[in-house]
Every structure is written in structure tokens, then in C-alpha cells.
Amino acid sequence: MTEQEEVITLVDEEGAEHDFTVIDIIEVDGSEYAILLPVEEDNEEESNEAIILKFARDEEGSELLVDIEDDEEWEKVSDAWEEMLAEEEVE
């Protein structure tokens, strides 16, 4: 039996809710990142790509997910994720 997938709901800038499946949480250079895949609606094609968001804390100390704004940081995390996938395929 496989692990049950964790689904989280994120709210965008316009206030719309979007559901995502948590594929993995990875650590790169001391920061944690969530790899998320949009939950498919019945009428949508499965062409959505995974997105990467960074864990951060707000002023009250609550954990939240934020966009990675630095291109170099995003590339580093993306490369780390791709390496992990490649290693899993070999095993």
C-alpha cells in the first residue's frame, strides 16, 4: 500500500484557493522547500508541472510557503530535486 498523499490548499493574490499535492519536502543550503503538484480537476489535462515554494515564517512566527524570487536559488533547488529524481530512478 502506498503512502496517502498530503493535499494542501493555497490562496493566491486574488483570494482564489488552489489545491496541491505535496510531492516532497527537500532541504537545500539550510532552507526547506516544498515540491507541489496541482490537484487535477476532472476536466483538466495532466499538463501541469510541479512548483517549488520555500518555507518561511511571518511576523507571528507562523509557517508559510512563499515564491522563490531569486533565480539562482530557484535553479539550485530545481537541480537538487532533479538529482533526487534521477537517483530514485536508478534504485
C-alpha positions in Angstrom: 0.0 0.0 0.0 1.3 3.5 -0.8 1.5 6.5 1.5 -1.5 8.7 1.5 -0.8 11.9 -0.4 -1.0 15.1 1.6 -3.0 17.8 -0.1 -2.7 21.4 0.9 -4.8 24.5 -0.1 -3.0 27.7 -1.0 -4.7 31.1 -1.6 -3.4 33.3 -4.4 -3.2 37.1 -4.5 -6.7 37.3 -5.8 -8.1 35.2 -3.0 -8.7 32.1 -5.1 -8.0 28.7 -3.5 -5.9 26.1 -5.2 -5.2 22.5 -4.0 -1.8 21.0 -4.3 -0.4 17.5 -3.6 2.8 17.6 -1.6 5.2 15.5 -3.6 8.2 16.1 -1.4 9.9 18.4 1.0 13.7 18.9 0.4 16.4 20.9 2.2 18.9 22.9 0.2 21.6 25.1 1.8 19.8 25.1 5.2 16.4 26.1 3.8 13.4 23.8 3.3 11.3 23.8 0.1 8.0 22.1 -0.8 7.6 20.4 -4.2 3.9 20.7 -5.1 1.8 19.4 -7.9 -1.6 21.0 -8.7 -4.5 18.7 -7.9 -6.2 17.8 -11.2 -9.8 18.7 -11.8 -11.8 16.2 -13.7 -11.9 18.4 -16.9 -8.2 19.4 -16.8 -5.4 17.8 -18.8 -2.5 16.5 -16.8 0.0 19.0 -18.2 0.7 20.9 -15.0 4.2 20.9 -13.8 5.4 20.7 -10.2 6.0 24.0 -8.5 8.6 24.8 -5.8 7.9 27.0 -2.8 10.1 28.0 0.1 9.1 27.6 3.7 9.3 30.9 5.6 7.8 32.4 8.8 5.7 35.5 9.1 5.9 38.2 11.8 3.9 36.0 14.2 6.1 33.0 13.6 3.6 31.1 11.6 5.0 28.9 8.9 4.0 29.7 5.3 5.1 29.0 1.7 6.5 31.7 -0.5 7.7 32.0 -4.1 11.4 31.8 -4.7 12.2 35.2 -6.1 16.0 34.7 -6.7 16.6 32.9 -10.0 19.9 31.4 -8.8 18.2 30.0 -5.6 15.4 28.5 -7.7 17.8 26.9 -10.1 19.8 25.3 -7.2 16.6 23.9 -5.7 15.3 22.7 -9.1 18.6 21.0 -9.8 18.6 19.3 -6.4 15.1 18.0 -7.0 16.0 16.7 -10.4 19.1 14.9 -9.0 16.9 13.3 -6.3 14.5 12.0 -9.0 17.4 10.7 -11.1 18.8 8.8 -8.1 15.3 7.3 -7.3 15.1 6.0 -10.9 18.4 4.3 -10.7 17.4 2.4 -7.5 
